[in-house]
Amino acid sequence: MTILESSPEPQPITALSGVKPDAPKKPPRRRKDDEVPDQEQLPDEEINAEGRKWYFVHTYSGHENKVRHAIRATVEQMDAKDKVFHVVVPTEDEIEIRDGQRRTVKRKLYPGYVLVQTIELREGDPASDDAWHMIRNTTGVTGFISSGTRPVPLSQDEVSHILRAMRMEQPRVRIGFAPGQNIRIVDGPFEDFVGTVDEINSEKGKVRVLVNMFGRETPVELDFLQVEKL
């Protein structure tokens, strides 16, 4: 599936070459864990609080939310709020058009990863060791993104880049067609006509389709909901 987006795709995190944003693709069958709950909007002073660092934790595929809940539950149980502060599944809002319906869904930006804010994890520091082991031993966690034996923290720019994507007010638009593809018109005066996508306007939710009428191609402007991919 080709996805038309209303804003730039987040770039791969430069300091962590092994972690890349999820590439737009045909949406898989939804699992229970795919439904991402609303997450707290952190103020900048909390995101960049002195003495804290953000780390990427790798999880089993599809277990990101379970891991998030498990880490938070462990922090509560072990009274470790002074060591582990926030656990975030990076997502962004996306408008999905399927079966003639438009709905807003949350898409995971980095499937298989959870973002965790902790005290700085320094080797040889007892508090750091406690936080590291507590998270590392959480069910579903397969490890930290690390260099050698210690986790590598993200820079402030990298963290801001990710969390800014979660704050975007204008959702992306996911549609199932692209310029040059053939589509069928399913509503309106040209219903059942087959045409070719000529231009897409995601801001207005419109698509211009070239329809063959009387031996010549005629451009017709339609709403996204009026067409479907062949």
N, C-alpha and C positions, 0 to 999 in steps of 0.2 A: 504494500500500500504506500502510495506517495502522500506525504503530509504537507499541506500548506500551512505555514506558520506565520503568525502575526508579529513575532518578535524573534530576534536572533537566537539560535540554539546555543546554550552554554558551551564554552570551549572546554576541552580536556584540562584537568588541573595540572598545571605545568610542573609543580613540585612532586606530583605523584603520577608518573607516567603510566602506571598500571591501572589507573582509575579513569574511565572515560564516561561521559554522559551517555545515556541510553539512546541508541539510534532509532529514529522514527520507523515504525514497521507496522505490519498488520497486527491489530490488537489480539492477543491470545484469549482463550476462554478464561473468564474471570474465576479466580479462586477466592475463597473467603478472605484470605490475608491480603488480597489485592485492594480491598476497600480501605483506603487510608483515612483514618479519622482526622478531624480538624486538629491542627497542632498550634500551640501557643505562638503568638507573634512576639519574638524577642526584641526588646529595644537595643539600640546600638551599644549603650553602656553595658548591657548584660552580655552581648556578643563578644565585646572586646575587653571584658573585665580583666584587670591586672592580675597576674598570677595564674591565669587559666589558659588552657590550650584546647584546640579542637583536633580530634583524631578520627580517621575513617576506620571503622570496624567492619570486617568482611563477615557476611552471614551466608547460610544456606540459601539458595535461590528460592524466592517466594516466602521467606521467613522474616523479612525485615521488620514487620510490625510486631510479630511475636517476640522477636529479640528486643525491640524497643520496650515493650511491656515488661519483659522478663528482667531487663537491666534496671528499669525503674522500680520494679517490685523488690529486687535484691537490694537496691540502694535504701529503700524504705526499711526493709527487714534488718539490715545491718547498720542502720543509722549512719549512712555514709554520705549525707548531703553536703558535707564539707569537703568531699573528695570528688564526687561526680555530680555535675550540676544540671546538664541538659542532655537529652537524647532525642535526635531528630531523624526522621526519614525524609530526605530531600525530595520534594514534590513540586509540581506546579499545576495550576488549573488549566484544563483543556476542554474546549467545546467539541464534543464528539457527535457526528451525525451518522446514525445507524437506523435502518428500517424506517426511514422517513421521520425520525424523531431527533430533536436536538437536545442534548443534555450536557451538563458540566460534570466532568470527572477529574480526578486527581491522578496525574501520571508521575510515576517514580522517575526521578532524574538519573539516579545511579542504582539500578537494580542490583541487589546483592551487597549493598553497603548501608551502614547506619552511621550517622555523624554524632560523635559523643564529645561533650565538653567536660574536661576534668582538670584537676590540678596538673601542672606540668609533670610529665612522667620522666623522672630522672633516675638513672641507674644508681643503685646503692642507697636510695632514699626509702625508708620504711613505709611512709605514707604512699609514695608512688607505687611501691611494690604491692601494697594492699589493693589500691585501685586497679592496677594492671591485672592482678590475679582475679579479682572479683569480676571484672568484665570478661576477661579471657575465658573463665570457667563457666560463663553463662551458656545455657543450652541454646544451640543454634549459632553461636559465634565460632568462626573458624580461625580468627586471628586479627591482629591489627595490621594496617599497612605500615611496614617497618623497613628500616635499613639496618641490617645486622640483627642484633637481639632486642633493640628498643624501638618502640613506635615513633614514627616521624610525624610531628604536628604540622597542620596546615598553616600557611601564613594568613595574616589578617585579610589581605587582598583576596586570597582563595576562598576563605570563609564568607566574606562579604559577597563575592560573586555568586556563590551557591544560594545563600539565604536571600539575596536580592531577587533571584529568579522565583523564589517562593512568594515574594510580596507583590509580584506584578499584578496590577489591577485588570489589565486586558488579557483575558485567557487566549491561549493559542487555539487555532481552529484545525481540527483533524477531519479531513475529507478523503474519500476513497477514489479520487481521480486527479488527473493532471493534464495540462495542455497537450493536445495531440491524441488523447485517448477518446475512444468511442463511448458514448453514454446513451441511455434511453430516457426520454422525457416521460414522467409519470403523472404529471398534473398540468392543467391549463389547456389552452386551445391547441397546443401541439402535442398533446398526450399520445404516447405510443410511437412518436417519431424518434428515429435514431439520428444522432448528430455527433459532431466532433468538438471537443472542448477547445475553445480558442483563447480564452482569457479568464482568469479567476480574480475576483476582488474579495479578499477575505474580510476587509473592514466592513463592507456592506453586505456580505453574505450572498454575493451574486456571482453567477458564472455566465459568460457569453459562449453560446453554442452555435456552431455553423450547421444549419439544417438544409438539406437538399430539397428545394422546392421548385418544381417546374424546370428541372435541369440545371439549376444554378444554386450556389450556396448562399443562404441568407442568414445573417447573424441575428440571434435571438437572445435577449437577456432574461435569465431565469434565477429564481431563488435556489439555494443549495438543496432545499427540500423537494424541489420539483424534478430533480434528476437522479438517476442511479447508474452505477457503473455496470457495464455489460459483463 
